[in-house]
Amino acid sequence: MSTDTHTSHSLSCVGASKDWMTANKQKLNDGKTDVLLVHSKTSSLKPVNLPLLVGSVAVNPSTTVKNLGVLFDQHLTMAEQIGATCKKAFYHLHRISRIKKHLSSSAVSQLVHAFVTSTLDYNNSLLFGLPDTQISRLQRVQNCAARLVVGSTRYESITPHLKRLHWLPIRKRIDFKVATLTFRCLQETAPSYLTEFVTRYRPARSLRATDSRSLDLVVPLANTVRYGDRAFQNAAPRLWNSLPPSVKSSSSFSQFRSRLKTELFKNAFNV
């Protein structure tokens, strides 16, 4: 697709957004609009950094933009977001550690959950499929939080403490978020823009009721491995299909969450 075609499509989207906001008695601030051109770091075809006309303002593309508190970079590595998350979480850990001697163990645990765990979990579904080099940065934060709660030293193995606290590791917490979103899509309680990406598997011939494939979802083909496999329409069905039938056949959201956490906990700690 040519650069002119991309530009015309972008201008059409901007115009449609301005029309929608006008119809809903809102105003788009042209000068505060950010533009992000997402492309592969290894691709030989680089986008042309032409300014986008938003109203009467020409907006130049940025390398990083923030949307709903999440930092997106032009290669979708999420490195900026992970760095900001780690910085914020360590800041809260430091402040909690300074007053820990004045608090009970339950109060310390509540503060860690309120300020640190919530920070690690915020929009963590966007981190699905990232390499271990990125996830390990968040895991170090959780390890420090666990040591603060239990009062252990940095030289002790963290696995027994995470196991005793019944905390899922970061990678499993991301899987938990994506799986619960998928269940809500199947129950039609999720937003329509997510529900439309989830399709139940319909075999060419009827399957026995006990066949586990009857609970599976369709996994569409991805154009690229680096980005396509991380998209919700690909990631959600692949993760869902890897779950055991006892989890996928849950009748309620609370039952699904309980069974899912038990399954992910067993996988994380081999129990």
Residue pairs with C-beta under 8 A, 6 or more apart in sequence:
3 47
3 48
3 50
6 47
7 50
7 52
10 52
11 52
11 53
14 33
14 52
14 53
14 54
17 28
18 28
18 55
21 27
21 28
28 54
28 55
30 54
30 55
30 56
30 57
30 59
31 57
33 54
33 57
33 59
34 59
34 62
34 65
34 66
35 51
35 52
35 59
35 60
35 61
35 62
35 65
36 61
36 62
36 64
36 65
36 72
36 74
37 47
37 49
37 61
37 74
38 72
38 74
38 75
38 76
39 45
39 46
39 47
39 74
39 75
40 75
40 224
40 226
40 227
41 75
41 77
47 61
49 60
49 61
51 58
51 59
51 60
51 61
52 58
52 59
52 61
53 59
61 74
63 73
63 74
64 71
64 72
64 73
64 74
64 80
65 71
65 72
66 72
68 123
69 122
69 123
70 81
70 123
70 126
71 78
71 80
71 81
71 84
72 78
72 80
72 81
73 79
73 80
73 81
76 227
76 230
77 130
77 134
78 126
78 127
78 130
78 134
79 134
81 126
81 127
82 127
82 134
82 137
82 138
83 137
85 119
85 120
85 122
85 138
85 141
86 137
86 138
86 140
86 141
88 119
89 115
89 116
89 119
89 120
89 141
89 145
90 141
90 144
92 111
92 115
92 116
92 119
93 112
93 116
93 141
93 144
93 145
93 148
96 108
96 111
96 112
96 115
96 116
96 148
97 148
100 108
100 148
103 111
105 149
108 148
108 149
109 149
112 145
112 148
112 149
116 141
116 145
117 142
117 145
120 138
120 141
120 142
120 170
120 173
121 173
121 177
124 170
124 173
124 174
124 177
125 174
125 177
125 178
125 181
125 232
127 134
127 135
127 138
127 174
128 174
128 175
128 178
128 230
128 235
128 239
129 229
129 230
129 235
130 230
135 170
135 171
135 174
138 170
139 169
139 170
139 171
142 162
142 167
142 169
142 170
143 158
143 162
146 152
146 158
146 161
146 162
146 165
146 167
147 153
147 154
147 156
147 158
147 161
149 161
149 165
150 161
150 164
150 165
152 158
152 161
159 269
162 169
162 269
163 269
163 271
166 265
168 176
168 261
168 264
168 265
168 268
169 268
172 264
172 265
172 267
172 268
175 239
175 264
176 260
176 261
176 264
178 232
178 235
178 236
178 239
179 236
179 239
179 240
179 243
179 260
180 253
180 256
180 257
180 260
181 190
181 194
181 232
181 236
182 198
182 217
182 236
182 237
182 239
182 240
183 250
183 253
183 256
184 190
184 253
185 194
185 195
185 197
185 198
185 236
186 198
186 200
187 253
188 195
189 253
194 232
197 232
197 233
197 236
198 217
198 233
198 236
198 237
199 217
199 218
199 237
200 216
200 217
200 218
201 213
201 214
201 216
201 217
201 218
202 218
203 213
203 214
207 213
207 214
208 214
212 245
215 245
215 248
215 249
216 237
216 240
216 241
217 236
217 237
217 240
217 241
218 237
219 234
219 237
219 238
219 241
220 233
220 234
220 237
222 228
222 229
222 231
222 234
228 234
229 235
229 238
240 248
243 260
243 263
244 263
246 259
247 256
247 259
247 260
247 263
250 256
250 259
250 260
265 271
